[in-house]
């Protein structure tokens, strides 16, 4: 999958996770909603892991290098 396609999917799943979060704030006992939240979160985490392994960190907090601050390497995640 291309860098651009991964970013599109990460953004889509990130939005879905946020939407399910808001829904569950008002429907905390909805088992289907809870399952959907966790399914989307699992997929989002998987996509982020894949992106970072292939293209570098998506945020400064994801920068793990102890030798070099790789967060500043181009291209930026939003480029």
MOZINOR-V829353 format. One record per backbone hydrogen bond with DSSP energy under -0.5 kcal/mol. NH is the residue of the N-H (numbers start at 0). CO is the residue of the C=O. If there is no record, write none. Layout:
# MOZINOR-V829353
NH/CO, NH/CO
This chain:
# MOZINOR-V829353
5/1, 6/2, 7/3, 8/4, 9/5, 10/6, 11/7, 12/8, 13/9, 14/10, 15/11, 16/12, 17/13, 18/14, 19/15, 20/16, 21/17, 22/18, 23/19, 24/20, 25/21, 25/22, 26/22, 29/26, 30/28, 33/29, 34/30, 35/31, 36/32, 37/33, 38/34, 39/35, 40/36, 41/37, 42/38, 43/39, 44/40, 45/41, 46/42, 47/43, 48/44, 49/45, 50/46, 51/47, 52/48, 53/49, 54/50, 55/50, 55/51, 61/58, 62/59, 63/61, 69/67, 71/68, 72/69, 78/75
